[in-house]
Each structure stands twice: as structure tokens, then as C-alpha cells.
Amino acid sequence: MEVTETDRTAIRFIIERQLQAFQNDDATTAFSFASPGIQIQFETPENFMRMVKTAYPAVYRPRSVLFEDLTNMRGVLTQPVLLLDSEGVPMTALYLMEKQPDRTWRINGCYLVPVERGTI
């Protein structure tokens, strides 16, 4: 899949907007950036927000955010984002992106990966 600069900008914008929605405790907006599959899985913005607060505190309230180069992981366009959690512990959030039929991008999952000492 060829990725354009427009795609890169759109993906970053969506992730930034979702992170801002988490900061604002705006479950509806945060949920709107999730793919249809994620929306079906969690059913409501409130369920989605509850899961993020509990399972992804570094995403819910990052101390800092640094976007890395967009990559292709096993055929899935993935945006790595280096986060510092509220305690200052670094981790990488791997955002799995999904292009929709209307050509917009949505977040189709996020995995947190610990950052090994000496790599940042």
C-alpha cells in the first residue's frame, strides 16, 4: 500500500484528536476515531472510555507524546507513538490504522510496548 503525505497527516491528526478527547474526558469524540469494528466491540463511548482509563492509562493521560515514523507491520499501517505515562515511564503505543471505504482513517487497535532502557 502506498502511503501519501496526506495519509500521514490524517493519521497523526486522528490520533492527536483522540488523545485530546481523552484529556477532555470526551468519550463520544474519542470513540468517533475508533474503527467500526472497535465500536461494535465496545458498543458505547462510555464502555470504550472505561476500558482506556483502566487498561491504557498512558494513552488516557500521557505526560508527553512523540510521533515516530509510520510503518507497515504485517500488512497493517501502524503509527508508533512514544508516550511518557503519568509517572514518567516511557512506552510505545502502536496504533493500528484502518482506511475506511470513504478513504478516511480510523484507529483499529492500540498496543502498548515497554521501551527498554537505553533506547530513548
N, C-alpha and C positions, 0 to 999 in steps of 0.2 A: 504494500500500500504506500503510495506516495503521499507524504505529509507536506502540506504547504505552510508558508509562514502564517497564513490566515488561520489554519487549523491550530498551529502552535499558540497563537494569540488567543483564540477562542477557548482552548483547553485551559490555559492559565487563568483567563478571566472567570471561567466557571468555577474552578477550584477556589480562587480568591473570593468570589462572591459567596460560595458555600461556607468558607471559613469565617467570613464576616457575619453571615447569618447565624452561625454557631455563637460567635461573640455576642450577638444581639439577642440570643435565645429566641430566634425567629425560626421555629420548626417548619413552618409552611414553606418559607423561602429555601431553607436548607434542603428540604425534601424535594423541592421542584428541580433540583440539579441532579437528582438520582435517576438512573435509567428506569424504564418501565418495569424491568424485572425486579429491581431493588424495591420499587414502590409496591409491587404486588406482594413481595416477601414481607414487608413491614406494615402494609395496609394503611397506616395513618402517619401523618407527620409527627404526632406525639410518640408513637411507638419507635419511630426512627430516631428521634432526638434522645429518647431514653436509652436506646442501645448505644448511641455515640457517646453520651455522657458516661456510661458505665464501662464500655469496652475500649473506647478510644479517647481517653482524657487528653492526650497530646494533640489530637485533632480538634477536640472541643475547645480547649483553651491553650493554644500554643503560646509560648513566650516569644518565639521568633520563627520565621518561615523563610526558607531559601529554596527557590526552584532550581532544580538541576536539569540536565539535558533530557528532552523527551526521548524515549527509547521504545523498541519493539521487543516485548517479552513473550516468546512462544506464540507469535502472531497477534498479540494484543498490544495496542498502543498504550504505553504506560508512562505516566508522569511521576518521576521521583521528586519528592519534596522533603528537604531536610527540616525537621522540626526540633525545637527545644521544648520539652514539656515544662510544666509549671515549676518543677524542681531544677530545671536546667539540664536535664538528661537528654542527649541527642538521640534521635531516631529518624529513620527514613520512612515516610509514608509513600507507598507505591499505589498511585491512583490508576485503576484500570478504566480506560476510556472506551466508550461505545458511540459510534456515529449512528445517528437516527435516520430514518427514511427522509426526513425533511432537511438532512445534511447538517443538523446541529449536533453538538457533542453533549453527552451526559456521563456521569460517573457511574461505573458499573461495579464498583467494589474498591476497597482500600485495605491494604495490608501494611502493618507496622513491622519494621525490621530494625532490630537494635543496631546501633552504629558501634563498631569495635573501636576501642581506644587506639589513638594514633592515626585514625583515618580521617579526622577532620582538622 
